[in-house]
Amino acid sequence: MRHLKLWKMASVSLALMAFDLSAAPSDTVRFATFNAALNRNTSGELIADLTTADNAQAQAVAEIIQRTAPDVLLINEFDFDPNGLAVELFQRNYLGRSQNGAAAIDYPYVFVAPSNTGLASGFDLDNDGDTTGPGDNYGFGLFPGQFGMVLLSKYPIENTQARTFQNFRWKDMPGALLPDDPTSDAPLDWYSSAELEAVRLSSKSHWDVPIRIHNRIVHVLASHPTPPVFDGTEDRNGLRNHDEIRFWADYISPLRSRYVYDDSGKRGGLRPGASFVVMGDLNADPFDGDSTGRPAWLLLNHPKINTRKTPASEGGPDAAARQGEINALQLADSAFDTADFADGTPGNLRVDYVLPSYQLKTHRAGVFWPTENNPLFDLVGEYPFPSSDHRLVWVDVRPKLGWHERATD
């Protein structure tokens, strides 16, 4: 099987991907994704926490970002607010201040957009007899924008050319894996016909954000699919996770993307030949965990995606050896893990990805996961985590090779 071959090739190259804190070389651009767990339980709570410069979690998250110094960074689980105040405060009070001697970092370009999380659907989407719970929202959340995301860049963002897919309906994906009610004989009937007219594919949103780098355009394809758990035998979250990932596999394939429409009504996927980087917490491991149909391989095996460098760390194997339990039984190389989950099940997994398009030459890649004896280990720690249960993942690409789409002035 091709994915097993790729896995073995990646393992052979592991020595080249060890934990590395050096900044990206001047002729490369570092793309990174980080589920920073900067989400809170009430609206406005994150803003309150970031108003001062002494929130311990935000300090740890900021130091991780400063020490890896990405040029383009997607942060998942960063609560959305319509005025962008939270990200402004995070930049001013945390990223813009040295954390434990790490160099301050500034991102002059920011992209934020609404999330489906916490938005009421008016339907009983989890079929629990009530229409007002967090599972009845278009995306699971306690308030609008919880678990949102933000894109930060040192390079100009072409905001007017950005596309969002927050409102794309799940049923409009050909061959959608819609859930079935196991108590009924009718097929694919977890959602009523009225609900299917409303249910959205994206649990947060899908973004295509063009960034101008050296007068070329690279499209950041950002998302955060729902975890494939917290449901029942109908597997509605597992199926949705699969199709949220499949969306990008179709979007970068001109013959398969004709069904796509964005929030402004424009149809179709990415222009042929355009350069891109798929980034985000996809909540799907290629080998282990609970994902339905192993959807990560839709991207890892995609001919338009460059998988020659797999981000890795020394801390992943160190954690797996210390924590044991299901980690000792997993199929995948723990060096590629990006999240520290419960050790009974599912164990530590690779769920966070930075996947450049095939034209982009990759230079180095890594996962910020220090070993227990590393002075920086306290930034990641163990449960309860000082920063997040996810790790920052980065890939360096050379910016002047293979980018065929010229930026518009």
JOMOTA-V236946 format. One record per run of one state. SS is the DSSP state (H for helix, E for strand, L for the rest). FROM is the first residue (numbers start at 1). TO is the last residue. Records with the same first field share a line. If there is no record, write none. Layout:
# JOMOTA-V236946
SS: FROM-TO + FROM-TO
This chain:
# JOMOTA-V236946
L: 1-1 + 13-13 + 18-27 + 39-44 + 52-55 + 69-71 + 79-84 + 96-108 + 113-116 + 118-119 + 121-133 + 138-138 + 140-148 + 154-156 + 158-158 + 162-162 + 165-168 + 173-192 + 197-199 + 201-205 + 214-215 + 224-235 + 252-260 + 262-266 + 268-274 + 282-295 + 301-304 + 306-314 + 324-324 + 330-333 + 337-338 + 340-348 + 350-351 + 358-361 + 368-376 + 380-389 + 391-392 + 399-405 + 407-409
H: 2-12 + 14-17 + 45-51 + 56-68 + 85-95 + 134-136 + 159-161 + 170-172 + 193-196 + 236-251 + 296-300 + 315-323 + 325-329 + 334-336 + 377-379
E: 28-38 + 72-78 + 109-112 + 117-117 + 120-120 + 137-137 + 139-139 + 149-153 + 157-157 + 163-164 + 169-169 + 200-200 + 206-213 + 216-223 + 261-261 + 267-267 + 275-281 + 305-305 + 339-339 + 349-349 + 352-357 + 362-367 + 390-390 + 393-398 + 406-406
